[in-house]
Amino acid sequence: MSAALYLAAGFCAGLGYFHAVWRSALAFTQGGAAAAVWLGLARLVLLGGLLALAGRHGALALLLTALGVLAARPLVLRRHRVAG
């Protein structure tokens, strides 16, 4: 797989991961603690699996995938910004 694909896979996973963090926070504040816990476990397992798979392809693949995940964070935060 090329470097761009690792970066793109990490970015897509990051979008999903940080959106799931947002959904978990909403679930906790609205009384759905069980759903929030399951969503939290699912996002950790999926992201951990992706990073483990990337790590099996080498250090560069792992670093690019992690960079993609981190690059998605500001976009999700900007989308879900709440006026406080």
C-alpha positions as CSV (number, residue, x, y, z in Angstrom):
1,M,0.0,0.0,0.0
2,S,1.3,3.5,-0.7
3,A,1.9,6.1,1.9
4,A,-1.1,8.2,0.7
5,L,-3.4,5.2,1.4
6,Y,-2.1,4.8,4.9
7,L,-2.7,8.5,5.5
8,A,-6.2,8.4,4.0
9,A,-7.1,5.3,6.0
10,G,-6.0,7.0,9.2
11,F,-7.9,10.2,8.3
12,C,-11.1,8.3,7.7
13,A,-10.7,6.3,10.9
14,G,-10.0,9.5,12.7
15,L,-13.2,11.1,11.4
16,G,-15.1,8.1,12.7
17,Y,-13.3,7.9,16.0
18,F,-13.7,11.5,17.0
19,H,-17.3,11.5,15.8
20,A,-17.8,8.5,18.1
21,V,-16.2,10.4,20.9
22,W,-18.8,13.2,20.3
23,R,-21.6,10.7,20.3
24,S,-20.4,9.1,23.5
25,A,-20.3,12.5,25.2
26,L,-23.9,13.2,24.1
27,A,-25.0,9.8,25.3
28,F,-23.4,10.4,28.7
29,T,-25.1,13.8,29.1
30,Q,-28.5,12.4,28.0
31,G,-28.5,9.5,30.3
32,G,-27.4,6.7,28.0
33,A,-24.3,5.6,29.9
34,A,-24.5,2.0,28.7
35,A,-24.6,3.0,25.0
36,A,-21.7,5.4,25.6
37,V,-19.6,2.7,27.2
38,W,-20.3,0.3,24.3
39,L,-19.6,3.0,21.7
40,G,-16.3,3.8,23.6
41,L,-15.2,0.2,23.6
42,A,-16.1,-0.2,19.9
43,R,-14.1,2.9,18.8
44,L,-11.1,1.8,20.8
45,V,-11.1,-1.7,19.4
46,L,-11.6,-0.5,15.8
47,L,-8.9,2.1,16.0
48,G,-6.5,-0.2,17.9
49,G,-7.1,-2.9,15.2
50,L,-6.3,-0.4,12.4
51,L,-3.2,0.8,14.1
52,A,-2.1,-2.8,14.8
53,L,-2.6,-3.7,11.2
54,A,-0.7,-0.7,10.0
55,G,2.1,-1.5,12.5
56,R,2.5,-4.9,10.9
57,H,3.3,-3.1,7.7
58,G,6.1,-1.2,9.2
59,A,6.9,1.9,11.2
60,L,6.2,4.3,8.4
61,A,2.8,2.9,7.8
62,L,2.0,3.1,11.5
63,L,3.2,6.7,11.7
64,L,1.3,7.8,8.6
65,T,-1.9,6.1,9.9
66,A,-1.6,7.8,13.3
67,L,-0.9,11.2,11.6
68,G,-4.1,10.7,9.5
69,V,-6.1,10.1,12.7
70,L,-4.7,13.2,14.4
71,A,-5.3,15.3,11.2
72,A,-9.0,14.5,11.4
73,R,-9.4,15.8,15.0
74,P,-9.6,19.5,14.2
75,L,-12.2,19.0,11.5
76,V,-14.5,17.0,13.8
77,L,-14.0,19.5,16.6
78,R,-14.8,22.4,14.3
79,R,-17.9,20.6,13.0
80,H,-19.3,19.9,16.5
81,R,-18.4,23.2,18.1
82,V,-21.0,24.2,20.6
83,A,-21.4,27.8,21.6
84,G,-20.8,27.9,25.3
